[in-house]
Each structure stands twice: as C-alpha cells, then as structure tokens.
Amino acid sequence: MRSFTSSPYFTSLITVFLLIVLLGAGGAAYPGFLSLQVLFNLLIDNAFLLVIAVGMSFVILSGGIDLSVGSVLALTTMICAWMLQTWHWPPVLVIAISLAIGTLFGAAMGAMIHYFKLQPFIVTLAGMFLARGLCYLISINSITIEDPLFVAMSQAQLSIADCFISPGALIAVGTLAVAIYVAHCTPFGRAIYAIGGNEQSALMMGLRVARTKVLIYAFSGFCAALAGVLFSFYMLSGYGLHAQGTELDAIAAVVIGGTLLSGGYGYVAGALTGVLVLGSIQTLIAFDGTLSSWWTKIVIGGLLFVFCVVQRVMTMRGNKK
Amino acid sequence: MHKLLHHPLFRPLAALAILLLVDLFMIPGFFHLEIKDGHLYGSLIDIANRAAPLILAAIGMTLVIATRGIDISVGATVAISGTVAAMLIGGTMVMENGVPSYVANTPMWIALAVAMGAALLCGAWNGVLVAGLGLQPIVATLILMVAGRGLAQLFTDGQIVTVYYQPFFFLGSGYLFGLPFSLFIVAAVFIVTALLLRKTALGLFIQSVGINPVAARLAGLKTASLIFFVYVFCAACAGVAGLMITSNIKSADANNAGLLLELDAILAVTLGGTSLAGGKFSLAGSVIGALIIQTLTYTIYSIGLPPEVNMVVKSVVVFLVCVSQSSEFKTIWRRAFSASVKGNA
C-alpha cells in the first residue's frame, strides 16, 4: 500500500478517480448528464484551456511558471481580429503570423529568464502586463470577426456517432498528442524533465539547458497563441479582456493533473484530466442551476489546496527515504 | 559622491525625480498647491492620496519578499476585507415606512474589527501553508488568490455592496489637518513597521531568513513563526488597504476591488530596490516605488496619452529594472565599461 501511494502515478490516478466520481455524481443527479455529447462539450468549451495547459505543463515540468499565457491568448485574438477586419489579410496568413508572434514572445521571455538568470515568475508577470497593454493599444473595444473561414470553423460540427465535436477540440486533442510524444519520446522531452529535476545536474550532464529553456517558453507562447486562435474561432471576436485569469486556471489544471509544481515530475497527459476536472465542475454547477458561478472558484481553490498538500506529503515522504 | 550614488535609495529616488521633472515641464501647474475649504489640494496630494492603498500593500509585500516569499493573494484579501466591512456597515438599504434610511447595520468599530479579522485569517491561512506545510509561497498564495474572490462573492451573493454610512467614508476620503486622512493611516503603518524592524531584532531576523533559511534555523531562529508572521502582517496591510478602497468608492465590488493590486505591489517593491531573491530589503524604497507607479499613471493620464499605454510602460519598466538588477547584466556592463577605459588608456 505504501509503495502504491508513493508511486509516480499516484496523484494522476487520484485525478482520474476524481473525474470519474464527478461524472458519476453528475450522471446520478441529472438525467442526460452522462451522454457522450456532454463529454464532447467539455472538450469543445475547454479546448483553448487544454492547449494552454499543455504548454504550461512543459514550463512547470521544467521548474518554471508562465503567467503571461492568458494575456498572450487575448493578444492573439486581438491581432487576428485586427488583421482580418482592418487589413483583410487572408485568414491562413493571419493565423500563421499570430502563432509566430506568440512563439517569439515566449522565446524572448525564455531568453531573459535564462541569460539574465531572472525569476520566471517576475519576467512572465511583466510579459502579462505587456501583452494585455498591447491589446489595448490595438483597440480598447471588442472587434467582431466576420471572416468566412473563422465563421466556418466556429460553426463546423464534425459528427461522431450521433454526436458532434468542433474542429477546435480536435486541434486541442492533436496538440496534446504531439506534446505527449515530445515529452516522453524525444531528447527534448527528457531534457525538460532533467532541468526540472535539477538544473545544475542537467548542465553537468551536458544537456543543452539554454536552448531547452528558451524552447520551453517559446512552446508555451506558441500554445497560448494557438489557444488564442481557437478562442477566436469560439468567440468570433478579439477583445483585450478575453480570458482574464486563464493563466491561473491553466496552472490549477496542471497541478490537479498531478504535475509537481517544483518541476521534474508528472505527465503532460495530466493536463487533459486536470482540464476535464475543472470543466466538469463548471458543468455540474451549470446543471445544478441553484449554485452560482463563484462556487466554481471556491471549489477549484479547494481542489488546488488538497492536491498541493498531497504533493507536499508525497515529496516529504520521498525525501525521508 | 560615490557614497551617494551607491546609496540603496538613490536609484528609486532618481527615477521619481526624473518623473517629477517630466511632469514639471509637461503638466502646467503640477506643483501648484492651494487651500480650498481648509483642505490642501494639488496634483502631488492627489497622487499621494491615490497611492495610499498601494503603499500599504507594498509595505506588507516588502516583508514577505524579504523572506524569499511572495504573496499573490493580496488583491483577494483586499476584496474580502472590503466586502466584509461593507456588508456589516450598511450594504442593504433599509426601507422603513417607505422611507429609505441609512443606518449602519453593525457599529462601525465592530465592523472594521471583523473585516480586519477576516484579513488576518487570510494571512494566517497563507502562513500555515507556507511556514507549516512548507508549500512554495507562490503556490500557497495562489490558492487564496483563486478562491478568495469566490468567497467574497459568496458573502455578497455576487452583488456590489453599496455603503450608505457617512462616518465610514472618512477613512478613504476624509481630511485631517487639511491633509487626506488616508495619508495619516499610511504614515502610521509605515512608522510602526519601521520602528518594529529597526528597534527590535525583527528586521535582522527577517533578513537572515531571506538570505539563508536553513542557516537561520540552525542559528536558533524560529523561522517558521517568523514566516508565519510576515504573511499575517502582509494580509493585515492588505486588509487596511481594502477598507480604504471600499470607503473611497463607497462600495465593495468583490470582482474588481484590488484587482492586480498584488502585481503593482510586487512591482513597487522591486522598483524600491528590494531583491526578489530575498534578504536585503528597503521599506522606504517600497514606498517610493509605489509613488513612482502612481506618478507614472498620473503622468500618462495627464499628458493625454491613452490610459492603455499605462500597462505597456509598466511592463517595460519591470523588464528594465529586473535586467539591471541581475548580476549577469552587471558583469556585462562592467566588462564593457572596463574595456572602454582600457581602450582610452
């Protein structure tokens, strides 16, 4: 029993168990809750959060944190909307440009963190201010997107066995699959785990710490921008106030998914279970109808607390060995 | 001269001076002060008055950062204390025989005490998580940051609570001896904190915890209770700031009160020369840092730049300050500087 509770996948298993309990409770309380479509809706509504959480997983696994993701998401929706509505550029080019901007933004922060040995927390905090500020420089109002491709993407429904799923959700799942492969089957992924475990040792092992760290933040920026594109498919607008506080939701999802905040320990797949747990809490509260939305925040805070304490107890046990 | 240039407060003061100098030329009548109805009016007073909640938050944050910690739940604590005070004092308008009456629901002093109690509870919660359980400070305070606003909204049922009780407004917008009352509160908190740190060994203890927690503990310091104390203290400062903000806008908005205040407070502390790596700290520096931020905001608004520029400017300032503080940058700078000196010789 002892060895089971201290095994690496224990917290991840707790989350899966929690997810089953949440869905089971929902299914028992509300007829129609346990349908495949409700599960798909969880994915459709949280596709952008899943993509952000995937990028955040990489950052947290390496022992860092990225607070700028929510604002980069908002900035991307803004850039997309601006280029489409004002300049009428082709949508594919617009998407490519905004993904590139997000990636460069992340890479620049990564470079500052690594080369000036600054704390990721403060650098990405400034990045968060910068990206939000740039949103407002573009426009303080919401810009509606009327581009045919974006509208088509927002309305597209791919049917799978009587149910449907949005292209955005598929893109998110695809991103997750690629990220899982990269994290567990490539030298880059192993370098991330090594840096999160102990940066000094990783350096002495001859790993390319500098390149890896810059790439990690670049990847997180890319994910945030991709989430921004998905978000603009979803909302069909660009707005500087979009997705406020999403960085915290993403961190919460990663932690609840079983990744250790001190780095080097956890699974990228945990991002999916974490996001689904957050999503099903929201859906449960929406189905209930009597509970108000602020309960979501309180429950998420409570879950964060429980998971942090469990993680802490586990690492203390690990140290004693 | 050399000594002056290397004084820890030199850079923040110089930054503030440059800003004020810009204002002198850009904003007509910036330094003009006048007395209206026995109250002192002017841009400088306005800046100081508006900076008051930020200064309070920054004072609390300084001690937390000095122990190598961080408290990102300050904004949530502001929301909680403000909400509790607003609800107890007179959130609901009471109708008596069709006539609205604005009587405080609870005596104001009790309401203020309960609101401060709620803030202290928030601090104790953070303190237990960081000092007791040994969680990373950013994670421990993240929990309250996420859940705190939810709690505040739970108290108010998601409504904005309006206060209709005259004496409470004095806290945020009253005047004493011709000066805003909020400045007296800030001065009192600053003096008490400074005395506590200077006249007792507390400042030294906090500094040693920040420089090396393990060594401090081995040297016999009760590091856990010290760390617990700084989080409670920070929450207390945030609580007072929450009361001030609520009294100033005559209502408590659980969703927006103190939003991003923690980030501004961290920025103020950094600008004031306190290192985020813990150890060395400067209380006066943080106050100056908060004044710099408020002056910057005021300047941007007055010059006629769109207010949106504010966030961009702030973030660029953070980048510059952080890079200039890093030892890597100093090494590069020194190398470049000594090379040019050699070149000249």
Interface residues (C-beta under 8 A of the other chain):
Chain A: I65 M112 Y115 F116 K117 L118 Q119 F121 I122 V123 L125 A126 G127 M128 F129 L130 R132 G133 L134 Y136 L137 I140 L248 I251 A252 V255 L261 S262 S292 S293 W294 W295 T296 K297 I298 I300 G301 G302 L304 F305 C308 V309 R312 M316
Chain B: I70 L129 L133 G134 L135 Q136 I138 V139 A140 L142 I143 L144 M145 V146 A147 G148 R149 G150 L151 Q153 L154 D157 G158 L263 I266 T270 L276 A277 P306 E308 V309 N310 M311 V312 V313 K314 S315 V316 V318 F319 C322 V323 S326 S327 E328 F329
